Structure formats: structure tokens, C-alpha cells
Amino acid sequence: MTVSKPQISEHISNCFGAMLTHAEELYEFWAGTWDNVPKLAQFELGYKKEDVEWIGIDLLKGGNFDPEFLKINPNGTIPALQVDGKSFVDSITSVKELIRLAPRPPPAPSVFDASLIAKIHEAGNIQSLSMDEAEHKDKSSGLLGGFFSERQVALANLVNSAPAGLREFYTQKQAGDQEFFDFYCRNPDDCLGQCWRCHSGPITEALKRTKGPFAAGEVPGEADFHVVTWLSRTISNAGVAPNASASIAIPQLEARTGGASFDPVIAEYWDAWIVRPSFKESNVF
Ligand SMILES: N[C@@H](CCC(=O)N[C@@H](CS)C(=O)NCC(=O)O)C(=O)O
């Protein structure tokens, strides 16, 4: 893993007006899902691109299992954020740290934010699911299939060469990955449509409670970074081009979920997000 010299960001004033400096590094993957959460937060919270150094971890080649990366994030997942050498090892804690140091703080969190964020992460990676055999076949030969097969090769090599302390971790990952791949790509079944429907419920409720268009109100807040990350991967997984408007994306989602209807607040939410510079700069899909 190549780790280049951290850039120093100078954007935080303390209450005496003195400039504080922080070295912020975000470990990410260009096609990752959850690293879009801190990326969106970065731009929405007023950081510049150069304030946070993005360090690419190649998940396709199992770069997240590199012992050097495991020192930064023992979970072996992206995103991970390091601030002044301290690690934040998932999207939730990374974003909280970005908010703590934010040049432009987000709207105050609502009491519902924590449960909404938890729900979104419970929904987890269902956005990668295949709905039928044809889709499964298609995905198995695409990025997702490549992701799993190349990782298994990387893990097999690591199991043989790794220090004894890491062998158990790699062996568990190998087994877990195989289950994940089998479930996601080989046995699609009817419950998938139900999963989609039940997870869109909490988002709809949250959006109906606010003036909108975002869960936090006129501008996105903490929970929105998580919600739109999940929604956008769900939409692109339904075969819709990134940044397609709700008039294209929502009917496709409806078809994919067995005709479930999506409340208009979801369409408004999507259309409000896709035009934001943060959405484009983060290359969300
Ligand atoms: N709950 C974690 C999920 C992180 C996660 O699963 N990241 C995926 C990429 S989007 C990953 O690194 N997968 C690699 C692996 O599990 O080996 C978060 O929010 O950061």
C-alpha cells in the first residue's frame, strides 16, 4: 500500500480565532458505497477537495486486507478516516469527526437521526442483490463478480503468507465472502422486493416529518449523507444511470420492487440531491 505524505488542512478556528491544523486522510475506493458518506459530508460541510487527502484502497485486489491497512482499520473496510493519526473506522464515526471539525457545520441533528442512520446501515448491502437469475448472471460477470473472485485469490495468498496473528482473520473473511457471494449472486429470491419496500419506509417517514427536501431541512444533514448513499447505490443497482432524474429512476425502482409505489417525497429528495455540487464531486453512484 502506498501512503503519500498527508496534506495539512488549515480551516478550523478555535474560539480565540487561532488557526488549528489537522491532517485528514480518507481511505476510499472509487466504486465503494459507504465511502460516499464521508465524501459527501466533506463537500457539504465546507471542506475543500485538498483539505482531505483521499487514499485509494483497491478492494478488487483485496487491498483492504493488506496488513498495513489493517493497522489503520482492523475491520478491513472502507471508508476509514485518519485525523492527526487517529483512526475512525466506519462511515458513521468518520462523518461525526468531519462534523466536529467542520468549517461549515450542518443543521442541528433531529432526535430521529440516529435511528434513521442505524436503519440505513441495517439495510446494508441489499443494494447489490440480484432480483432474478438473468441479473445474477449479468452481475457475476461484472464488477461485483470480479470483486468476489479476485478477493478470494488475494485472501488465499494472504492466508499462506500472513503473520500468524492475521491468519484467523483472513480465513474468516474467506468463508464470510463465499457466503456473501452465494447469497447475493446465486440465490436471488422473492424476498428481495420486500426488503426494498421495507427499507424505503423509514426514509419516507423521515422525509415526511420535515419541510424538506432533505431530512435535515433545506440543506442536507448528517443522516442525509447516509440515506442518499444507500438510495443512490440502490438506484444504480436497478440499472439506472448515475444522476438520472427521479422521473427515470423511480419508475425503474417501482418495477424492480414488484410495483411498490414510492412516495413523492423520495422523488423530490433524489432530484434535490443530484444537482448538488457535492454529489457530482463525490462521484456518487
Ligand atoms: N458499516 C461500515 C460498512 C463498510 C463496508 O462494508 N465497506 C465495504 C465497501 S463499501 C468494504 O470495505 N468491503 C470490504 C470487505 O468487507 O472486505 C461503514 O459504514 O463504514
The ligand as an SDF file (V2000), in Angstrom:
LIG
                    3D

 20 19  0  0  0  0  0  0  0  0999 V2000
  -20.6780   -0.2130    8.2510 N   0  0  0  0  0  0  0  0  0  0  0  0
  -19.4740    0.0700    7.5240 C   0  0  0  0  0  0  0  0  0  0  0  0
  -19.5230   -0.7150    6.2120 C   0  0  0  0  0  0  0  0  0  0  0  0
  -18.2310   -0.5860    5.4350 C   0  0  0  0  0  0  0  0  0  0  0  0
  -18.1870   -1.5440    4.2750 C   0  0  0  0  0  0  0  0  0  0  0  0
  -18.8090   -2.6300    4.2680 O   0  0  0  0  0  0  0  0  0  0  0  0
  -17.4300   -1.1570    3.2540 N   0  0  0  0  0  0  0  0  0  0  0  0
  -17.2450   -2.0130    2.1140 C   0  0  0  0  0  0  0  0  0  0  0  0
  -17.0970   -1.1860    0.8520 C   0  0  0  0  0  0  0  0  0  0  0  0
  -18.4620   -0.1570    0.5100 S   0  0  0  0  0  0  0  0  0  0  0  0
  -15.9250   -2.7430    2.2650 C   0  0  0  0  0  0  0  0  0  0  0  0
  -14.9370   -2.1530    2.6210 O   0  0  0  0  0  0  0  0  0  0  0  0
  -15.9280   -4.0250    1.9780 N   0  0  0  0  0  0  0  0  0  0  0  0
  -14.7370   -4.7700    2.0130 C   0  0  0  0  0  0  0  0  0  0  0  0
  -14.8800   -6.0280    2.8140 C   0  0  0  0  0  0  0  0  0  0  0  0
  -15.8760   -6.1790    3.5180 O   0  0  0  0  0  0  0  0  0  0  0  0
  -13.9800   -6.8370    2.7300 O   0  0  0  0  0  0  0  0  0  0  0  0
  -19.3820    1.5740    7.2530 C   0  0  0  0  0  0  0  0  0  0  0  0
  -20.4140    2.2260    7.3020 O   0  0  0  0  0  0  0  0  0  0  0  0
  -18.2680    2.0820    7.0490 O   0  0  0  0  0  0  0  0  0  0  0  0
  1  2  1  0
  2  3  1  0
  2 18  1  0
  3  4  1  0
  4  5  1  0
  5  6  2  0
  5  7  1  0
  7  8  1  0
  8  9  1  0
  8 11  1  0
  9 10  1  0
 11 12  2  0
 11 13  1  0
 13 14  1  0
 14 15  1  0
 15 16  2  0
 15 17  1  0
 18 19  2  0
 18 20  1  0
M  END
$$$$
